[in-house]
Structure formats: structure tokens, C-alpha cells
Amino acid sequence: MSTFDAAPTALIVHAHPEPHSFSTAQMTTAAQALREAGYRVDVLDLYADDWAPILARGGFPPVDGPFKPQAEQMRAVKEGTLDTAVRAHLDRLLAADLLVLSFPMWWFSLPAILKGWVDRVFVMGGVFGGDHGLFSDAALAGKRAMLLFTTGGPSESFQPGGAFGPMDNFLFHIHRGMLEFVGFQVLNPVVTYGPARMTDQERTAALDAVRASVARIAADFPAPVR
């Protein structure tokens, strides 16, 4: 087996419409830090790829009666009729040791295109349900996931007693309801607060902090060599 084949894989799923944004620069910085830590890095840029986020009837073979998305996902996995784009993304997800969701926090949550990626690619029967259970019995158990994101507000707004309240309150539905639900061990998020309000020098320092944080995470939680 070659060294390349044995290297752990990180899948970064990036969701920002502007390729010159700080969010994209942050993603690129994190990807480089992972490569330097020995990871093979696979990047899915949802906006650049014009990803279709809607989980809908048209994505499955015709069915009589009401459309039940999860039942059709189960059927598509079993019968090998899963949409080709979804199948390709699912295969890349299953091959990764580390999943990184990269995004700007919009309305205290994921951008719609990234939530739609979860809707379509966290396939019932593929990562949970069917032959798989939930949480520690789901298909992605033993793998890790983390969030890499930016905010509009400053860090003090996301503290207890701050204008918005603790950041953990906003991340619970992602950490527990999406990532842990399908088996991931969730690592601490890497967050840059309010980059739009920073000077160029401050943004450079923030990217340095991202690089250091990702490198530290990679060192503290090394993926098993396959």
C-alpha cells in the first residue's frame, strides 16, 4: 500500500457563494493545515459545483402514492438507483476519516445549500437506518467531524449574558441532530468571529489562528492509518 493510500482523508464541504470571501480563505487555510498534518484533503465547494440542495420527488424513480423522502432513500440505496450526484458525494463522505463543514453562520445556522447537502447526502439506509443504527451504531461511527465557520457578530455576543447567548445553543442541532446522529465524534469548532469588521492585519492574524487551531486538532485527534 502506498503512503498516499494509507493517509487519512479529510472531506471539507464548503458553502460560501464568494470565492474571495474570508470564509473561503479560512477554508483554504484549514485545508493546507490538514495537508501539512498528513491528511489527503478532498474539497466539495457547493456553490462552485452548483449543488442542488432540494430533496424532492424528482430525485428518485417514479413512485405511486405519497412521496416519503426517507423511504425513497432507503429504496434507492437498496436498489442502486440513488441519484448519481448524491451517490458520488455519499461515497466521498463514507471514504473520509474527518468531515469538515465550512460555512458562514447565517440566521444562527447553516446556509440553505449546506443544509440541503445534509438532507440529500445523509441518506437513510446509507449512513443511518436500514442496516445501520443511530449515534454509535450509525455508519459513520469511529469517524470525526468539525465545524469551521464565521459569524457576523463579535465573540462577546455569543457568551452567556451576551446579545445572542451561548454559541453552544446554536450548534446543538448541528452537533447532536446531524453529526452525532449519524455516528460522528464531534470535535470543537473553529470559529472566526466578525471578520467583516476586522482590518486586513487582523484578518491575517485570524487566518494564522485558524491554521494553528486546525493543526492542533489534527495532532490531538490523529486519524487511524488505514
C-alpha positions as CSV (number, residue, x, y, z in Angstrom):
1,M,0.0,0.0,0.0
2,S,1.4,3.4,-0.9
3,T,1.8,6.2,1.6
4,F,-0.9,8.2,-0.3
5,D,-3.4,5.4,0.0
6,A,-2.6,5.0,3.8
7,A,-3.1,8.7,4.6
8,P,-6.2,9.7,6.4
9,T,-8.8,11.6,4.4
10,A,-10.5,14.9,5.3
11,L,-13.6,15.9,3.4
12,I,-14.3,19.6,3.5
13,V,-17.7,20.6,2.4
14,H,-17.6,24.4,1.8
15,A,-20.6,26.7,1.4
16,H,-19.9,30.3,0.6
17,P,-21.0,32.0,-2.7
18,E,-17.9,34.3,-2.9
19,P,-14.6,32.7,-3.8
20,H,-12.7,35.7,-2.5
21,S,-14.5,35.8,0.9
22,F,-12.8,35.4,4.2
23,S,-14.8,32.2,4.7
24,T,-13.2,30.7,1.6
25,A,-9.8,31.9,2.7
26,Q,-10.4,30.3,6.0
27,M,-11.3,27.0,4.3
28,T,-8.2,27.1,2.1
29,T,-6.1,27.8,5.2
30,A,-7.6,24.8,7.1
31,A,-7.2,22.6,4.1
32,Q,-3.5,23.4,3.9
33,A,-3.1,22.8,7.7
34,L,-4.6,19.4,7.3
35,R,-2.4,18.5,4.3
36,E,0.6,19.6,6.4
37,A,-0.6,17.3,9.2
38,G,-0.6,14.3,6.7
39,Y,-4.2,14.3,5.5
40,R,-5.4,13.8,2.0
41,V,-7.9,16.7,1.6
42,D,-11.0,16.4,-0.6
43,V,-12.9,19.6,-1.1
44,L,-16.6,19.9,-2.1
45,D,-17.3,23.5,-3.0
46,L,-21.1,23.5,-3.1
47,Y,-21.6,26.9,-4.8
48,A,-18.9,26.4,-7.3
49,D,-20.4,23.0,-8.1
50,D,-23.9,24.5,-8.4
51,W,-25.1,21.9,-5.9
52,A,-28.9,21.4,-6.0
53,P,-30.0,21.4,-2.3
54,I,-33.6,20.3,-2.6
55,L,-34.6,16.8,-1.5
56,A,-37.6,16.2,-3.8
57,R,-39.6,13.6,-5.6
58,G,-37.8,14.3,-8.9
59,G,-34.6,12.9,-7.5
60,F,-35.9,9.4,-7.3
61,P,-37.6,6.9,-9.6
62,P,-41.3,7.3,-10.1
63,V,-43.4,6.0,-7.2
64,D,-47.2,5.7,-6.8
65,G,-48.8,7.3,-3.8
66,P,-47.4,9.9,-1.4
67,F,-43.7,10.8,-1.6
68,K,-41.9,9.8,1.6
69,P,-38.3,11.0,1.2
70,Q,-36.6,8.7,3.7
71,A,-38.5,5.7,2.4
72,E,-37.4,6.5,-1.1
73,Q,-33.8,7.0,0.1
74,M,-33.9,3.5,1.6
75,R,-35.3,2.1,-1.6
76,A,-32.7,3.9,-3.8
77,V,-29.8,2.6,-1.7
78,K,-31.2,-1.0,-1.7
79,E,-32.0,-1.0,-5.5
80,G,-28.9,1.0,-6.6
81,T,-31.0,3.9,-8.0
82,L,-29.6,6.7,-5.9
83,D,-29.1,9.9,-7.9
84,T,-25.6,9.9,-9.4
85,A,-24.5,13.2,-7.8
86,V,-25.8,12.1,-4.4
87,R,-24.1,8.7,-4.7
88,A,-20.8,10.4,-5.6
89,H,-21.0,12.7,-2.6
90,L,-22.1,9.8,-0.3
91,D,-19.1,7.8,-1.4
92,R,-16.7,10.7,-0.7
93,L,-18.4,11.1,2.7
94,L,-18.0,7.4,3.6
95,A,-14.4,7.4,2.5
96,A,-13.4,10.3,4.8
97,D,-12.0,9.9,8.3
98,L,-12.7,13.6,9.1
99,L,-15.7,15.7,7.9
100,V,-15.3,19.5,8.0
101,L,-18.3,21.7,7.3
102,S,-17.1,25.1,6.3
103,F,-19.6,28.0,6.1
104,P,-20.7,31.4,7.3
105,M,-23.2,31.3,10.0
106,W,-26.5,32.6,8.6
107,W,-29.5,33.1,10.8
108,F,-27.6,31.2,13.5
109,S,-27.4,28.1,11.4
110,L,-26.1,26.5,8.2
111,P,-26.6,28.2,4.8
112,A,-29.5,26.6,2.9
113,I,-27.2,25.0,0.3
114,L,-25.3,23.2,3.1
115,K,-28.4,22.1,5.0
116,G,-29.7,20.8,1.6
117,W,-26.4,18.8,1.2
118,V,-27.1,17.2,4.6
119,D,-30.7,16.5,3.6
120,R,-29.7,14.7,0.4
121,V,-26.4,13.1,1.3
122,F,-27.0,11.9,4.9
123,V,-29.1,9.2,3.2
124,M,-31.3,6.9,5.2
125,G,-30.1,3.4,4.6
126,G,-26.7,4.8,3.7
127,V,-25.5,6.4,6.9
128,F,-28.3,5.6,9.3
129,G,-31.3,3.4,9.4
130,G,-31.8,0.2,7.4
131,D,-28.7,-1.9,8.2
132,H,-27.4,0.9,10.4
133,G,-28.5,2.3,13.7
134,L,-28.3,5.7,15.2
135,F,-25.5,7.5,17.0
136,S,-22.8,5.0,18.0
137,D,-24.4,2.3,15.8
138,A,-24.7,4.5,12.7
139,A,-22.5,4.1,9.6
140,L,-20.1,6.9,10.4
141,A,-19.2,5.8,14.0
142,G,-15.5,5.9,14.5
143,K,-15.1,9.0,12.3
144,R,-14.8,12.6,13.3
145,A,-16.5,15.8,12.3
146,M,-16.0,19.5,13.0
147,L,-17.4,22.9,12.1
148,L,-15.3,25.7,10.5
149,F,-17.3,28.9,10.3
150,T,-17.5,32.6,10.6
151,T,-20.0,34.9,12.3
152,G,-21.3,38.4,11.7
153,G,-21.3,39.3,15.4
154,P,-18.4,39.6,17.8
155,S,-17.4,36.8,20.2
156,E,-18.8,38.6,23.3
157,S,-22.3,38.4,21.7
158,F,-22.1,34.6,21.8
159,Q,-21.2,34.3,25.5
160,P,-23.7,33.7,28.4
161,G,-25.3,37.0,29.0
162,G,-24.3,38.3,25.6
163,A,-26.7,39.7,23.0
164,F,-27.3,36.3,21.4
165,G,-26.5,33.8,24.1
166,P,-24.0,30.9,24.3
167,M,-22.7,29.6,20.9
168,D,-23.3,26.1,22.1
169,N,-27.1,26.8,22.0
170,F,-26.9,27.4,18.2
171,L,-24.7,24.5,17.5
172,F,-26.6,21.8,19.3
173,H,-28.9,20.9,16.4
174,I,-25.9,20.6,14.1
175,H,-23.6,18.7,16.5
176,R,-26.2,16.4,18.0
177,G,-29.0,16.4,15.5
178,M,-26.9,15.9,12.3
179,L,-23.3,14.8,13.1
180,E,-23.6,12.7,16.2
181,F,-26.9,11.3,14.9
182,V,-25.0,9.5,12.1
183,G,-22.2,8.4,14.3
184,F,-19.5,11.1,14.2
185,Q,-17.4,12.1,17.1
186,V,-17.7,15.9,17.1
187,L,-14.6,17.9,17.6
188,N,-14.5,21.5,18.9
189,P,-15.5,24.0,16.2
190,V,-13.0,26.5,14.7
191,V,-14.7,29.9,14.6
192,T,-13.7,33.4,13.4
193,Y,-16.0,36.0,14.9
194,G,-16.9,39.1,12.9
195,P,-14.2,39.0,10.1
196,A,-16.1,41.7,8.2
197,R,-15.2,44.2,11.0
198,M,-11.5,43.3,11.0
199,T,-8.7,45.2,9.5
200,D,-6.5,43.4,6.9
201,Q,-3.9,42.8,9.6
202,E,-6.5,41.4,11.9
203,R,-7.8,39.0,9.2
204,T,-4.2,37.8,8.5
205,A,-3.8,37.1,12.2
206,A,-7.2,35.3,12.3
207,L,-6.1,33.0,9.5
208,D,-2.9,32.3,11.4
209,A,-5.1,31.3,14.4
210,V,-7.2,29.1,12.2
211,R,-4.1,27.3,10.9
212,A,-2.9,26.8,14.4
213,S,-6.2,25.5,15.7
214,V,-6.6,23.0,12.8
215,A,-3.1,21.8,13.2
216,R,-3.6,21.3,17.0
217,I,-6.9,19.4,16.3
218,A,-5.1,17.2,13.8
219,A,-2.3,16.5,16.3
220,D,-4.7,15.9,19.2
221,F,-7.1,13.6,17.3
222,P,-5.0,11.7,14.7
223,A,-7.0,9.5,12.4
224,P,-6.1,5.9,12.3
225,V,-3.8,4.9,9.4
226,R,-5.6,2.6,7.1
